[in-house]
Amino acid sequence: MSRHGFRGEILSVPRDPLRHDDAIRHLADGLLVVEGGRVCAIGPYATLAPRFAGLTIEPLAGLIVPGFVDTHVHYPQLGAIAAHGGQLLEWLERHIFPAEAAFADPDHAARMARLFCDALLRHGTTSALVFATVHPGSVEALFREALARDMRLIAGKVLMDLGPDGLRDGAESGLAESAALIARWRGRGRLGYAVTPRFALTSSPDQLTGAGALLARHPDILLHTHIAENRAEIDAVAAAFPQDRDYLAVYERFGLVGPRSVFAHGVHLAPDAMARLAAAGSGIAFCPSSNLFLGSGLFDLAAADAAGVRVGLGSDIGAGTSLSMLATCGEAYKIGQLRGDTLDPFRALYLATAGGAALLGLEDRIGGLRPGQDADFVQLDPAATPLLALRTAGRPLAERLFALHVLGDDRAVAATFLAGRRAATRETGAFR
């Protein structure tokens, strides 16, 4: 097995700084040794280098961090980013449903999947939990592109037998298509599957029942859906499911709330629902730029922390306004400021890396640059723009990291590495 090394300043936050005093791992002059696509060793260069005499070592300028993990993103909505006007339900009708209907065309799906995977890598995202559309071909197209790049992606066919014309499956046919996709793609390369009802309003009780059964039959797949994003959405769910005490109870009734469940948003969850999520081991994908763009509200990260709910960060393209997890960290900070809570930059990095990995059940494989984990990492350039250079030159690590969150985007990603090999650079884009 080939072995090679990378030398530079290395930062990882493999454990939650909110709960662990020793969570931050910083090597001002570090060595990362990769063998067979995994981290073989990591430590101070002066200490580790003698153990690997003769090793080919590549110096990397800037800051090396784990690959970013996007815990909620819609690849079919990439072309609808920055669509003006409307809150959630109106915005879906005006902009998103027409954009997703186009994915009935396999050529369109293939082209958008290529653009999406390339864009993720250019932004430093090496793993993601992704919504496709109701069309099985949209999932096939995404998985083909991710497999060709050896990306770690989890995705699923959207279930919506109550969807609009052109985006409606059948209660049974949608589940049968999902089962076929699981059999064909799950476990190939670094791919995973998620049962993906869009949200409670777009699936019948029969389809939600089947989704719960499908999740129970496959203990290695996830549940991925939306919850409590927007006040009008919550009111509509209450009207559609009057027998259930709240939005979460709808999903509980159909067996969709458990340790493999990832719920996007949770902006308006009551304390009781937060407590039930925590007891079930479920988690929330916090999507700050999306919540601001649609005017949905301000997610209460402190309340989720107090309840013990697992949280990761999501770009939520196309309601989100950037695929950059650096920018997403910056937006999460702003929401905290509006709520009276200050998000520490090291904790933000945790949420965008190891915290996201834990939310997806992948904490043993990615997110912390620990020995044995996949060698997915990003080379950040703190001087990528004149303003970043001005703000970071000679500054302490925390200030440099925070400046990258507030001022950074894909320009600050010098290179992205998958399993120890360059997958994208700022100059050339993604490799295939």
Buried (B, 14 or more C-beta within 10 A) or exposed (E): EEBBBBBBBBBBBBBBBBEEEEBBBBBEEBBBBBBEBBBBBBBEBEEBBEEBEEBEBEEBEBBBBBBBBBBBBBBBBBBBBEBEEBBBBEBBEBBBBBBBBBBBBEEBBBEBBBBBBBBBBBBBBBBBBBBBBBBBBBBBBBBBBBBEBBBBBBBBBBBBBBBBEBBEBEBEEBBBBBBEBBEEBBEEBBBBBBBBBBBBBBBBBBBBBBBBEBBEEBEEBBBBBBBBBBBEBBEBBBEEBEEBEBBBBBBBBBBBBBEBBBBBBBBBBBEEBBBBBBEBBBBBBBBBBBBBBBEBBBBBBBBBBEBEBBBBBBBBBBBBBBBBBBBBBBBBBBBBEEBEBEBBBBBBBBBBBBBBBBBBBBBEBBBBBBEEBBBBBBBBBBBBBEEBEEBBEEEEBEBBBBBBBBBBBBBBBBBBBBBBEBBBBBEEEBBE
